[in-house]
Amino acid sequence: MVYKKLLALTAASSILLNLVPSNGSIASAQQNENNVENKVATISSVEQPKKAQLNSVPEVIGAPNMELEVQVKLDELVKGKYTSLNASFNIPDSLTVTGVEFNSKNIMGGASSYTYSKDHLKLQVKGGNVSIAHKGSDVFATIKLKVKDFVTSDRTDVIRTNSVTAESRDGKDIVYSVDEAVSNIGLKKLDTSAIAKIPGYANALMSHKFGADPHAMVYDGRVYIYMTNDEFEYDANGNLIDNTYSKINTVNVISSDDMINWTDHGAIPVAGPNGVAKWATQSWAVSVEHKEIDGEDKFFLYFSNNASGIGVLTSDSPIGPWTDPLGKPLIGRNDPAAQGVLWLFDPAGFVDDDGQAYLYYGGGVPGNPPNQEQAEHPATARVIKLSDDMIHTVGEPQVIDAPFLFEASGMHKKNGKYYYSYSTNFSGVRQDDDPGTGEIAYMTSDSPMGPWKYEGTALRNPWVFFGVGGNNHQDFFEFKGQTYITYHAQTVAKAMNKAKGYRSPHINKVEYDENGKIKDVKADMKGVSQVANLDPYKRNEAETIGWNAGIKTEKSQAPGSMVESINLNVTDINNGDWVAVSQADFGRNGAVSFEANIASTVGGEIEIRVDSPVGEVIGTLDVNPTGGDQKWQLMKTNVNNVSGTHNIFFIFKGEGENNLFNMDYWKFTEKK
């Protein structure tokens, strides 16, 4: 007892010195000793703060439904009059809580429960005499979590403890220190061998081929994107060269009803000896519109024959087949509608609410080199009315004096206002209010023919966002209540280290302010959100692609589902290649079997995984040779019952360096 007093007295030396009397009286000293004991007892009764701790998880694969656990550790809570213990945590958006496992050995005097909403997790022990003890460990609870989506780059997300409090009946609550109650979650990007459009990104829209000057048409619940078919060009020695655009005579088409999974409809043979319009040599920058004529939907494809004329093709479906109704340009170089137009190209069709159609076109900057006035006011864009049959022009064109115009005419309508958009040139001196070079600027009007008021820039040059520049070309469209912009950038080519003018399509959201001005569009690889789930129980084309690695598409001899004569299949399949679709909804019953239309001379396997390339294997389809790359056979296999919404990854396996097999379409069968 004396020893403990001495230790306490040492710890309280400053108090002792202040209490010792100057006269050395024994009675006074005894009194002071009693006072010191009282002071020391008070100091000793102050306990160290209770602490909460979380463990970190340094490496977690950043893919959907990858599991992890975080332990919550609490200092012991001595028995007292505690009615509850409450702990609150902030969960980052990348993770979702799937459950909490309380350590019942360490929890006494109460019932445990938790609630989880959005990013907030609450743990509670409630009872008549709550206490926390350490019986073999200091773990209070284990939080079970899953990764929500793909992580597109390595990063660390943090789970933070907001508070831990033990509430007492006598008001003497215990507040735990949460300074160390932080869990660092090291999310690691999964290497999938995908190029540019990696799992988790919505841009570029496709990565197995290129596509420039995108134009969007919304029809029957789908968005169709039509694009100049950029393809690699090589010199006589087989070396890749810059895109000259001189060999482009086809138009790529893709479509989607969910904005993430895009179906490749192949290339429309527009110009050249094998094209529909044999009078034309090139097909650049198309615009496709639809209109009901004589009770039937008709489709009209306006294209640029390089910069020397504008042609039109017609079809009964959005993907063809197409015919040339005129056998000559809709607007030729010597036509009155071409006068004053330097570059007779980049048509943009527009059908107004009253059924009247218009065509916007033109571009180029006069002068060689242009002076400031020519750069600032090229006056080379036009708008002209189209006839009721959509294949003739009507009346005189109107000049569109767009500041610093270069190319890429576009038109859309929002809340009764007409928006003319275009890409700016690279000439002249810019003032503060002028658009920059290679940007998407726009003007507005109360009429589709003008007059026009310059408003500003909507989308800056791709260099700003992707570190690779060049020209740009845009189209604004509305789909399921949201306005979007589609444009091109050399992101796929850059990822291949081949950024030589080969462009790829992208989409981002568009927002307007209260005055109808377009807010600055933020272009990125993340892109837009999926607006509908994919139905795995219907025929899905194998060339419907969310993400992929290693594959190509080609014309198929198997009949198409939309148009019998137009069909593609996935090909160039080697061991380790894969194709995936995003967010397939298997429903509550789930799937029991899988089938695919396959043609093969080699054979192999299709490993079916959910969520990610390292997700659960739900089935494997053995692919046997069918006797040829276009000899088609329906093959089936059972799958583990899977319900709910999942990504589906088809992982291709086999031996040898030749194409293992071709894949036309697939579907699952629902459990009854």
C-alpha positions as CSV (number, residue, x, y, z in Angstrom):
1,M,0.0,0.0,0.0
2,V,2.8,2.4,0.9
3,Y,4.6,1.5,-2.4
4,K,1.5,2.3,-4.4
5,K,1.2,5.6,-2.5
6,L,4.8,6.5,-3.3
7,L,4.2,5.9,-7.0
8,A,1.1,8.0,-6.9
9,L,2.9,10.7,-5.0
10,T,5.6,10.7,-7.6
11,A,3.1,11.1,-10.4
12,A,1.5,14.0,-8.5
13,S,4.8,15.7,-7.4
14,S,3.6,19.1,-8.4
15,I,0.6,18.8,-6.2
16,L,2.7,17.6,-3.3
17,L,5.1,20.5,-3.5
18,N,2.3,22.9,-3.4
19,L,0.8,21.3,-0.3
20,V,3.9,20.9,2.0
21,P,3.9,23.6,4.8
22,S,6.8,26.0,5.2
23,N,7.0,25.5,9.0
24,G,7.4,21.7,8.8
25,S,4.6,21.0,11.3
26,I,3.9,17.3,11.8
27,A,0.2,17.9,12.2
28,S,0.2,20.0,9.1
29,A,2.2,17.4,7.2
30,Q,-0.3,14.7,8.3
31,Q,-3.1,16.9,7.1
32,N,-1.4,17.5,3.8
33,E,-0.8,13.7,3.3
34,N,-4.5,13.1,3.6
35,N,-5.1,15.9,1.1
36,V,-2.6,14.3,-1.3
37,E,-4.3,10.9,-1.0
38,N,-7.6,12.5,-1.9
39,K,-6.1,14.2,-5.0
40,V,-4.3,11.1,-6.1
41,A,-7.4,9.0,-5.8
42,T,-9.2,11.5,-8.0
43,I,-6.4,11.4,-10.6
44,S,-6.3,7.6,-10.6
45,S,-10.0,7.3,-11.2
46,V,-9.7,9.0,-14.6
47,E,-9.6,6.2,-17.1
48,Q,-8.0,6.3,-20.5
49,P,-10.5,6.9,-23.4
50,K,-12.0,3.8,-24.9
51,K,-10.8,3.2,-28.4
52,A,-12.4,1.7,-31.5
53,Q,-10.4,0.3,-34.4
54,L,-10.9,-1.1,-37.9
55,N,-8.6,-3.3,-39.9
56,S,-7.5,-2.3,-43.4
57,V,-7.8,-4.5,-46.5
58,P,-4.8,-3.7,-48.7
59,E,-5.7,-5.7,-51.8
60,V,-9.2,-6.3,-53.2
61,I,-9.9,-7.2,-56.8
62,G,-12.0,-4.2,-58.1
63,A,-14.7,-6.2,-59.8
64,P,-18.5,-6.7,-59.1
65,N,-19.4,-8.9,-56.1
66,M,-15.8,-9.5,-55.0
67,E,-16.1,-10.1,-51.2
68,L,-14.2,-8.6,-48.3
69,E,-14.5,-8.3,-44.5
70,V,-13.7,-5.5,-42.1
71,Q,-13.4,-6.2,-38.3
72,V,-14.6,-3.7,-35.8
73,K,-12.6,-3.8,-32.6
74,L,-13.7,-2.1,-29.3
75,D,-12.0,-1.7,-26.0
76,E,-13.7,-3.6,-23.1
77,L,-16.7,-1.8,-21.6
78,V,-16.9,-2.6,-17.8
79,K,-20.2,-3.6,-16.4
80,G,-22.4,-0.6,-15.7
81,K,-25.7,0.8,-16.3
82,Y,-25.4,0.9,-20.1
83,T,-28.6,0.5,-22.0
84,S,-27.2,0.5,-25.5
85,L,-24.0,0.7,-27.6
86,N,-24.3,2.4,-30.9
87,A,-21.7,2.5,-33.7
88,S,-22.0,4.5,-37.0
89,F,-19.9,4.1,-40.1
90,N,-19.6,5.8,-43.5
91,I,-19.3,3.2,-46.3
92,P,-17.8,4.5,-49.7
93,D,-20.0,4.3,-52.7
94,S,-17.8,1.6,-54.3
95,L,-18.8,-0.9,-51.7
96,T,-22.1,-2.4,-50.4
97,V,-22.7,-4.0,-47.1
98,T,-24.1,-7.6,-47.4
99,G,-24.2,-8.4,-43.7
100,V,-22.8,-7.9,-40.2
101,E,-21.6,-10.8,-38.0
102,F,-21.6,-9.8,-34.3
103,N,-19.1,-11.5,-32.0
104,S,-21.6,-12.9,-29.5
105,K,-18.9,-14.1,-27.1
106,N,-17.8,-10.5,-26.4
107,I,-21.3,-9.0,-26.2
108,M,-23.4,-9.3,-23.1
109,G,-26.6,-7.9,-21.8
110,G,-28.3,-6.9,-25.0
111,A,-29.5,-7.9,-28.5
112,S,-27.4,-7.0,-31.6
113,S,-28.8,-5.5,-34.8
114,Y,-27.8,-3.3,-37.7
115,T,-29.3,-1.0,-40.4
116,Y,-27.8,0.0,-43.7
117,S,-29.0,2.7,-46.0
118,K,-27.1,4.2,-48.9
119,D,-23.7,4.9,-47.5
120,H,-24.5,4.8,-43.8
121,L,-24.2,1.7,-41.6
122,K,-25.4,1.6,-38.0
123,L,-24.6,-1.2,-35.4
124,Q,-26.5,-1.4,-32.2
125,V,-26.6,-3.5,-29.0
126,K,-29.6,-2.7,-26.9
127,G,-30.6,-4.2,-23.5
128,G,-30.8,-3.8,-19.8
129,N,-27.1,-4.1,-18.8
130,V,-24.9,-3.9,-21.9
131,S,-21.2,-4.7,-21.6
132,I,-18.3,-5.6,-23.9
133,A,-15.7,-8.1,-22.8
134,H,-12.7,-9.7,-24.5
135,K,-13.0,-13.4,-24.6
136,G,-10.3,-14.6,-26.9
137,S,-10.3,-11.5,-29.1
138,D,-11.1,-7.8,-29.1
139,V,-13.5,-8.2,-32.2
140,F,-16.9,-6.6,-31.6
141,A,-18.3,-7.3,-35.1
142,T,-17.3,-8.2,-38.7
143,I,-18.7,-6.1,-41.5
144,K,-19.2,-8.1,-44.7
145,L,-19.0,-6.2,-48.0
146,K,-18.9,-6.6,-51.7
147,V,-17.5,-4.4,-54.5
148,K,-20.3,-2.8,-56.5
149,D,-18.7,-2.3,-59.9
150,F,-15.5,-2.4,-61.8
151,V,-12.6,-0.3,-60.6
152,T,-11.0,1.3,-63.6
153,S,-7.7,2.2,-61.9
154,D,-6.0,1.3,-58.6
155,R,-7.2,3.4,-55.7
156,T,-7.8,3.4,-52.0
157,D,-11.3,3.9,-50.7
158,V,-11.9,4.5,-47.0
159,I,-14.5,3.2,-44.5
160,R,-14.7,5.8,-41.6
161,T,-16.2,5.4,-38.2
162,N,-18.4,8.3,-37.4
163,S,-19.0,7.5,-33.7
164,V,-19.2,4.7,-31.1
165,T,-21.1,5.5,-27.9
166,A,-22.3,3.5,-24.9
167,E,-25.4,5.1,-23.5
168,S,-26.0,4.9,-19.7
169,R,-29.1,5.2,-17.6
170,D,-27.3,7.6,-15.2
171,G,-26.2,9.9,-18.0
172,K,-22.5,8.9,-17.8
173,D,-22.2,7.9,-21.5
174,I,-18.9,6.5,-22.8
175,V,-17.8,8.0,-26.1
176,Y,-15.1,5.9,-27.8
177,S,-12.2,7.5,-29.6
178,V,-12.5,6.8,-33.3
179,D,-9.3,8.4,-34.5
180,E,-7.9,5.0,-35.4
181,A,-11.2,3.5,-36.6
182,V,-10.4,3.9,-40.3
183,S,-10.2,1.0,-42.8
184,N,-8.3,1.6,-46.0
185,I,-9.6,-0.6,-48.8
186,G,-7.0,-1.1,-51.6
187,L,-9.1,-1.6,-54.7
188,K,-7.1,-3.1,-57.6
189,K,-8.0,-2.8,-61.3
190,L,-8.6,-6.2,-62.8
191,D,-6.4,-6.8,-65.9
192,T,-8.8,-8.0,-68.6
193,S,-6.8,-7.3,-71.8
194,A,-9.6,-5.0,-73.0
195,I,-8.6,-2.0,-75.0
196,A,-9.8,1.5,-74.1
197,K,-13.4,0.4,-73.2
198,I,-12.4,-1.6,-70.2
199,P,-15.1,-3.1,-67.9
200,G,-16.6,-0.2,-65.9
201,Y,-16.3,2.3,-68.8
202,A,-19.1,3.1,-71.3
203,N,-16.8,4.9,-73.7
204,A,-15.7,4.3,-76.4
205,L,-18.9,2.7,-77.6
206,M,-16.9,0.0,-79.4
207,S,-13.3,-1.0,-79.4
208,H,-13.2,-3.9,-82.0
209,K,-13.4,-1.4,-84.8
210,F,-13.4,2.4,-85.4
211,G,-16.1,4.9,-86.2
212,A,-16.0,8.6,-86.8
213,D,-18.5,11.5,-87.3
214,P,-21.2,9.7,-85.3
215,H,-24.8,10.5,-85.9
216,A,-27.6,9.2,-83.7
217,M,-31.1,8.2,-84.7
218,V,-33.7,7.1,-82.1
219,Y,-36.3,4.7,-83.5
220,D,-38.6,2.1,-81.8
221,G,-36.9,2.2,-78.4
222,R,-33.3,2.0,-79.8
223,V,-30.5,4.4,-80.5
224,Y,-28.7,3.8,-83.9
225,I,-25.3,5.3,-84.3
226,Y,-24.0,5.8,-87.9
227,M,-20.3,6.4,-88.4
228,T,-17.7,7.1,-91.0
229,N,-15.8,3.7,-91.2
230,D,-12.3,4.6,-90.3
231,E,-10.0,1.6,-91.1
232,F,-6.2,1.3,-90.8
233,E,-4.3,2.3,-93.9
234,Y,-0.8,1.0,-94.7
235,D,1.9,2.0,-97.1
236,A,3.5,-0.3,-99.7
237,N,5.8,-1.7,-97.0
238,G,3.0,-2.6,-94.6
239,N,3.6,0.3,-92.3
240,L,0.6,2.0,-90.6
241,I,0.1,5.5,-92.0
242,D,-2.1,8.5,-91.0
243,N,-5.7,8.2,-92.0
244,T,-6.2,9.8,-95.4
245,Y,-10.0,9.3,-95.5
246,S,-9.6,8.6,-99.2
247,K,-10.5,5.0,-99.1
248,I,-13.6,5.2,-96.9
249,N,-16.7,4.2,-98.8
250,T,-18.7,2.3,-96.1
251,V,-20.7,3.4,-93.0
252,N,-20.6,1.5,-89.7
253,V,-23.9,1.0,-87.8
254,I,-24.4,0.0,-84.1
255,S,-27.5,0.2,-82.0
256,S,-28.5,-0.1,-78.3
257,D,-31.6,0.0,-76.1
258,D,-29.6,0.5,-72.9
259,M,-26.6,2.7,-73.9
260,I,-23.9,0.2,-72.8
261,N,-24.5,-3.0,-74.8
262,W,-24.1,-2.1,-78.5
263,T,-25.1,-4.4,-81.4
264,D,-22.7,-4.3,-84.4
265,H,-24.8,-4.2,-87.6
266,G,-21.8,-4.1,-89.8
267,A,-20.8,-1.7,-92.6
268,I,-23.3,-0.3,-95.1
269,P,-21.7,-0.4,-98.6
270,V,-22.5,3.2,-99.7
271,A,-20.1,4.2,-102.4
272,G,-17.5,2.8,-104.8
273,P,-17.8,-0.2,-107.2
274,N,-19.3,-2.4,-104.5
275,G,-21.5,0.3,-103.1
276,V,-25.2,1.2,-103.6
277,A,-24.3,4.7,-105.0
278,K,-21.8,3.7,-107.6
279,W,-21.5,7.3,-108.8
280,A,-19.8,8.2,-105.5
281,T,-16.3,7.4,-104.4
282,Q,-16.5,8.1,-100.7
283,S,-19.0,8.1,-97.8
284,W,-18.2,10.5,-95.0
285,A,-20.2,11.9,-92.1
286,V,-23.7,10.5,-92.6
287,S,-27.0,11.5,-91.2
288,V,-30.0,9.1,-91.0
289,E,-33.6,10.3,-90.5
290,H,-36.9,8.5,-90.5
291,K,-40.3,9.6,-91.6
292,E,-43.7,8.0,-92.1
293,I,-44.7,8.2,-95.8
294,D,-47.9,6.6,-97.0
295,G,-48.4,4.9,-93.7
296,E,-45.0,3.3,-93.6
297,D,-41.7,4.2,-91.9
298,K,-39.0,5.1,-94.3
299,F,-35.3,5.7,-93.6
300,F,-33.0,8.2,-95.4
301,L,-29.3,8.2,-95.3
302,Y,-27.6,11.4,-96.3
303,F,-23.8,11.1,-96.9
304,S,-20.8,13.1,-98.1
305,N,-19.1,12.1,-101.3
306,N,-15.9,13.5,-99.9
307,A,-16.3,17.3,-100.0
308,S,-17.8,17.4,-103.5
309,G,-21.4,16.4,-103.1
310,I,-24.2,15.1,-100.9
311,G,-26.1,11.9,-101.7
312,V,-29.1,10.1,-100.3
313,L,-30.0,6.4,-99.9
314,T,-33.4,5.0,-98.8
315,S,-34.4,1.9,-96.8
316,D,-37.3,0.2,-95.1
317,S,-35.3,-0.5,-92.0
318,P,-32.7,1.3,-90.0
319,I,-29.9,-1.1,-91.0
320,G,-30.8,-1.6,-94.7
321,P,-30.7,-2.9,-97.3
322,W,-30.3,0.5,-99.0
323,T,-31.1,1.7,-102.4
324,D,-30.1,4.8,-104.4
325,P,-33.3,6.6,-105.5
326,L,-31.7,9.3,-107.5
327,G,-28.6,7.7,-109.1
328,K,-26.9,11.0,-108.6
329,P,-26.1,13.5,-105.9
330,L,-28.9,15.2,-104.0
331,I,-26.8,18.3,-104.0
332,G,-24.0,18.4,-106.6
333,R,-21.1,20.8,-106.9
334,N,-22.8,22.8,-109.8
335,D,-26.2,23.1,-108.1
336,P,-27.4,26.5,-106.9
337,A,-27.6,25.0,-103.3
338,A,-23.8,24.5,-103.5
339,Q,-22.9,28.1,-104.4
340,G,-20.5,29.7,-101.8
341,V,-20.0,26.4,-100.0
342,L,-16.4,25.5,-99.9
343,W,-16.7,21.9,-98.6
344,L,-20.0,20.4,-99.8
345,F,-20.3,17.8,-97.1
346,D,-21.4,16.9,-93.5
347,P,-25.1,16.8,-94.1
348,A,-27.4,16.8,-91.0
349,G,-31.1,16.0,-91.6
350,F,-33.8,17.2,-89.3
351,V,-37.5,16.4,-89.3
352,D,-39.5,19.0,-87.3
353,D,-42.6,18.3,-85.3
354,D,-44.8,19.4,-88.2
355,G,-43.2,16.8,-90.5
356,Q,-41.2,19.4,-92.5
357,A,-37.7,18.2,-93.1
358,Y,-34.5,20.3,-93.4
359,L,-30.9,19.6,-94.4
360,Y,-27.9,21.4,-92.9
361,Y,-24.6,21.1,-94.7
362,G,-21.3,22.7,-95.7
363,G,-18.1,23.9,-94.2
364,G,-14.6,25.1,-94.9
365,V,-12.7,28.4,-94.5
366,P,-12.1,30.7,-97.5
367,G,-8.6,32.0,-98.2
368,N,-5.3,30.4,-98.4
369,P,-4.4,31.3,-95.8
370,P,-7.6,32.9,-94.5
371,N,-7.6,36.4,-93.1
372,Q,-9.2,37.3,-89.8
373,E,-12.6,38.1,-91.3
374,Q,-12.6,34.9,-93.3
375,A,-11.6,32.8,-90.3
376,E,-14.2,34.5,-88.1
377,H,-17.1,34.5,-90.6
378,P,-16.5,31.7,-93.2
379,A,-20.3,31.8,-94.1
380,T,-19.9,28.4,-95.8
381,A,-22.8,26.5,-93.9
382,R,-26.3,26.3,-95.3
383,V,-29.8,25.1,-94.5
384,I,-32.4,24.1,-97.1
385,K,-35.8,22.5,-97.0
386,L,-36.4,19.0,-98.1
387,S,-39.4,17.8,-100.1
388,D,-42.1,15.6,-98.6
389,D,-40.4,12.5,-100.1
390,M,-37.1,13.5,-98.4
391,I,-35.0,13.0,-101.5
392,H,-35.2,16.5,-103.1
393,T,-34.5,20.0,-102.0
394,V,-37.1,22.8,-102.0
395,G,-36.5,26.5,-102.4
396,E,-33.4,28.5,-101.7
397,P,-30.8,27.7,-99.1
398,Q,-30.1,30.1,-96.2
399,V,-26.6,31.1,-95.2
400,I,-25.6,30.2,-91.6
401,D,-23.0,32.7,-90.5
402,A,-21.5,30.6,-87.6
403,P,-18.5,32.2,-85.9
404,F,-15.2,30.3,-86.7
405,L,-17.2,27.6,-88.6
406,F,-15.2,24.6,-89.9
407,E,-17.5,21.6,-90.4
408,A,-19.9,19.2,-88.7
409,S,-23.3,20.8,-89.0
410,G,-25.8,19.5,-86.5
411,M,-29.4,20.3,-85.5
412,H,-31.6,19.4,-82.5
413,K,-34.6,20.9,-80.8
414,K,-35.2,21.4,-77.1
415,N,-38.2,23.0,-75.5
416,G,-39.3,24.7,-78.8
417,K,-35.8,26.2,-79.4
418,Y,-33.6,25.2,-82.4
419,Y,-29.9,24.4,-81.7
420,Y,-27.5,24.5,-84.6
421,S,-24.1,23.0,-83.6
422,Y,-20.8,22.8,-85.5
423,S,-17.1,22.2,-85.1
424,T,-14.9,25.3,-85.1
425,N,-11.9,26.0,-87.3
426,F,-8.2,26.3,-86.5
427,S,-7.6,29.7,-88.1
428,G,-7.6,33.3,-87.0
429,V,-7.1,35.0,-83.6
430,R,-9.5,34.3,-80.8
431,Q,-10.9,36.8,-78.4
432,D,-12.2,35.9,-74.9
433,D,-15.8,35.3,-76.1
434,D,-14.8,33.4,-79.2
435,P,-14.9,29.6,-79.3
436,G,-11.5,27.8,-79.2
437,T,-10.1,25.6,-82.0
438,G,-11.6,22.3,-82.8
439,E,-14.5,22.8,-80.3
440,I,-18.2,22.1,-80.6
441,A,-20.0,25.5,-80.6
442,Y,-23.7,26.3,-81.1
443,M,-26.2,28.9,-82.1
444,T,-30.0,29.1,-81.3
445,S,-33.1,30.3,-83.2
446,D,-36.8,30.3,-83.0
447,S,-36.9,28.9,-86.5
448,P,-35.1,26.0,-88.2
449,M,-34.0,28.4,-91.0
450,G,-32.7,31.1,-88.7
451,P,-31.8,33.9,-87.9
452,W,-29.3,32.6,-85.5
453,K,-27.8,33.8,-82.2
454,Y,-24.3,32.6,-81.2
455,E,-24.4,31.1,-77.7
456,G,-21.0,29.6,-77.0
457,T,-19.2,26.3,-76.7
458,A,-20.8,23.0,-75.6
459,L,-17.9,20.6,-75.9
460,R,-14.2,21.4,-75.9
461,N,-11.6,19.6,-78.1
462,P,-10.9,16.0,-77.3
463,W,-7.4,16.9,-76.3
464,V,-8.7,18.5,-73.2
465,F,-10.3,15.3,-71.9
466,F,-8.3,12.5,-73.5
467,G,-4.8,13.9,-74.2
468,V,-5.3,13.2,-78.0
469,G,-6.7,15.9,-80.3
470,G,-7.8,16.3,-83.9
471,N,-11.1,17.4,-85.3
472,N,-14.5,16.7,-83.8
473,H,-18.0,15.9,-85.0
474,Q,-21.1,15.8,-82.9
475,D,-24.8,15.0,-82.8
476,F,-27.2,15.8,-80.0
477,F,-30.1,13.5,-79.3
478,E,-32.8,12.7,-76.7
479,F,-33.3,9.1,-75.5
480,K,-35.7,8.1,-72.6
481,G,-36.0,11.6,-71.3
482,Q,-32.3,12.5,-71.3
483,T,-30.3,14.6,-73.8
484,Y,-27.0,13.2,-74.9
485,I,-24.2,14.1,-77.2
486,T,-22.3,11.6,-79.4
487,Y,-18.9,12.7,-80.7
488,H,-15.6,11.1,-81.7
489,A,-12.1,10.9,-80.2
490,Q,-8.9,8.9,-80.9
491,T,-9.1,7.0,-77.5
492,V,-9.0,3.5,-78.9
493,A,-6.2,4.3,-81.3
494,K,-4.3,6.0,-78.5
495,A,-4.7,2.9,-76.3
496,M,-3.2,0.9,-79.2
497,N,-0.4,3.5,-79.6
498,K,-1.7,4.1,-83.1
499,A,-3.3,7.6,-82.8
500,K,-2.9,8.6,-86.5
501,G,-6.4,10.0,-87.1
502,Y,-8.4,6.8,-86.4
503,R,-11.4,7.8,-84.4
504,S,-14.0,6.2,-82.1
505,P,-17.5,7.1,-81.0
506,H,-18.4,8.3,-77.5
507,I,-21.5,9.5,-75.7
508,N,-21.9,11.8,-72.6
509,K,-24.9,13.5,-71.0
510,V,-26.0,17.0,-71.8
511,E,-27.5,19.4,-69.3
512,Y,-29.2,22.8,-69.9
513,D,-29.4,25.8,-67.5
514,E,-32.6,27.7,-66.7
515,N,-32.1,29.9,-69.8
516,G,-31.7,27.0,-72.2
517,K,-28.0,27.3,-72.6
518,I,-26.0,24.1,-72.8
519,K,-23.8,23.5,-69.8
520,D,-20.2,22.5,-70.6
521,V,-20.2,18.8,-71.5
522,K,-17.6,16.8,-69.5
523,A,-16.3,14.2,-71.9
524,D,-14.7,11.1,-70.2
525,M,-14.2,7.4,-70.6
526,K,-16.8,6.6,-67.9
527,G,-19.6,7.7,-70.1
528,V,-23.2,7.3,-69.4
529,S,-25.2,5.0,-67.1
530,Q,-27.1,2.0,-68.3
531,V,-30.8,2.9,-68.8
532,A,-32.3,-0.7,-69.1
533,N,-31.3,-4.2,-68.2
534,L,-30.5,-6.8,-70.9
535,D,-33.0,-9.7,-71.4
536,P,-30.9,-12.9,-71.4
537,Y,-34.0,-15.0,-72.3
538,K,-34.4,-13.7,-75.9
539,R,-32.1,-14.1,-78.9
540,N,-29.1,-11.9,-78.2
541,E,-26.6,-11.4,-81.0
542,A,-23.1,-12.4,-80.2
543,E,-22.0,-9.1,-81.6
544,T,-24.0,-7.3,-78.9
545,I,-21.1,-6.2,-76.9
546,G,-20.6,-4.4,-73.6
547,W,-16.9,-5.1,-73.4
548,N,-14.5,-7.5,-75.2
549,A,-11.0,-8.5,-75.7
550,G,-9.4,-10.0,-78.8
551,I,-12.4,-10.6,-81.0
552,K,-13.6,-9.2,-84.4
553,T,-16.9,-9.3,-86.2
554,E,-17.7,-10.3,-89.8
555,K,-20.6,-10.9,-92.2
556,S,-22.5,-14.0,-91.4
557,Q,-24.3,-16.4,-93.7
558,A,-26.7,-17.3,-91.0
559,P,-30.0,-15.4,-91.3
560,G,-30.3,-12.2,-89.3
561,S,-33.0,-11.6,-86.6
562,M,-33.8,-8.0,-87.7
563,V,-33.3,-8.3,-91.4
564,E,-32.8,-11.8,-92.7
565,S,-30.2,-10.7,-95.3
566,I,-28.1,-8.7,-92.8
567,N,-26.3,-10.5,-90.0
568,L,-22.9,-10.6,-88.3
569,N,-21.1,-13.0,-86.1
570,V,-18.2,-12.8,-83.7
571,T,-15.0,-14.3,-85.1
572,D,-11.2,-14.3,-84.7
573,I,-11.7,-16.2,-81.4
574,N,-8.5,-17.5,-79.7
575,N,-7.8,-18.9,-76.3
576,G,-8.4,-16.3,-73.6
577,D,-10.5,-13.9,-75.8
578,W,-13.9,-12.9,-74.4
579,V,-17.1,-11.0,-75.0
580,A,-19.3,-9.6,-72.2
581,V,-22.7,-7.9,-71.8
582,S,-23.6,-5.6,-69.0
583,Q,-26.5,-6.1,-66.5
584,A,-28.5,-9.1,-67.7
585,D,-31.6,-9.6,-65.6
586,F,-32.2,-13.3,-64.9
587,G,-35.3,-12.5,-62.8
588,R,-36.3,-14.3,-59.7
589,N,-36.6,-17.8,-61.2
590,G,-33.2,-17.7,-62.8
591,A,-31.7,-19.7,-65.7
592,V,-31.3,-23.4,-66.1
593,S,-29.7,-23.8,-69.6
594,F,-27.8,-21.9,-72.3
595,E,-27.7,-22.2,-76.0
596,A,-25.6,-20.6,-78.8
597,N,-25.5,-20.8,-82.6
598,I,-22.0,-21.8,-83.4
599,A,-19.9,-22.6,-86.5
600,S,-16.5,-24.2,-86.2
601,T,-13.7,-26.1,-87.8
602,V,-11.5,-26.3,-84.7
603,G,-13.8,-26.3,-81.6
604,G,-13.2,-25.3,-78.0
605,E,-15.1,-24.1,-75.0
606,I,-17.2,-21.2,-73.9
607,E,-16.9,-20.7,-70.2
608,I,-19.8,-18.7,-68.8
609,R,-19.0,-16.5,-65.9
610,V,-21.2,-13.9,-64.1
611,D,-20.2,-10.5,-62.9
612,S,-16.6,-10.4,-64.1
613,P,-13.9,-12.5,-65.9
614,V,-13.0,-13.9,-62.4
615,G,-16.6,-14.3,-61.3
616,E,-18.5,-17.6,-60.7
617,V,-18.5,-20.1,-63.5
618,I,-22.2,-21.0,-64.0
619,G,-21.7,-23.3,-67.0
620,T,-19.4,-24.4,-69.8
621,L,-20.5,-25.0,-73.4
622,D,-18.4,-27.6,-75.2
623,V,-18.0,-26.5,-78.9
624,N,-17.5,-29.3,-81.4
625,P,-16.4,-28.8,-85.0
626,T,-19.4,-28.3,-87.3
627,G,-17.6,-28.7,-90.6
628,G,-17.0,-25.1,-91.5
629,D,-16.7,-21.5,-90.3
630,Q,-20.2,-20.8,-91.7
631,K,-21.8,-24.2,-91.0
632,W,-24.1,-23.3,-88.1
633,Q,-25.3,-25.6,-85.3
634,L,-27.3,-24.8,-82.2
635,M,-25.4,-26.1,-79.1
636,K,-26.8,-26.3,-75.6
637,T,-25.6,-26.8,-72.0
638,N,-27.1,-26.7,-68.5
639,V,-26.1,-23.9,-66.2
640,N,-26.1,-23.4,-62.4
641,N,-29.2,-21.6,-61.5
642,V,-28.5,-17.9,-61.4
643,S,-31.0,-15.2,-60.6
644,G,-31.0,-11.4,-60.3
645,T,-29.0,-9.0,-62.4
646,H,-25.4,-9.8,-63.5
647,N,-22.9,-9.1,-66.1
648,I,-22.2,-12.1,-68.3
649,F,-18.7,-12.9,-69.5
650,F,-18.2,-15.5,-72.3
651,I,-14.6,-16.7,-71.9
652,F,-13.3,-18.5,-75.0
653,K,-10.9,-21.4,-74.5
654,G,-9.2,-23.8,-76.9
655,E,-5.9,-24.8,-78.5
656,G,-3.9,-23.6,-81.5
657,E,-3.5,-20.2,-83.1
658,N,-6.4,-20.5,-85.7
659,N,-9.9,-19.2,-85.2
660,L,-11.5,-21.6,-82.7
661,F,-15.1,-21.0,-83.8
662,N,-17.6,-18.3,-84.8
663,M,-20.6,-17.3,-82.6
664,D,-23.8,-16.0,-84.1
665,Y,-26.3,-15.5,-81.2
666,W,-27.1,-16.9,-77.7
667,K,-29.9,-17.1,-75.2
668,F,-30.6,-18.6,-71.8
669,T,-33.7,-20.7,-70.8
670,E,-35.6,-19.5,-67.7
671,K,-36.4,-21.9,-64.9
672,K,-40.1,-22.7,-64.9
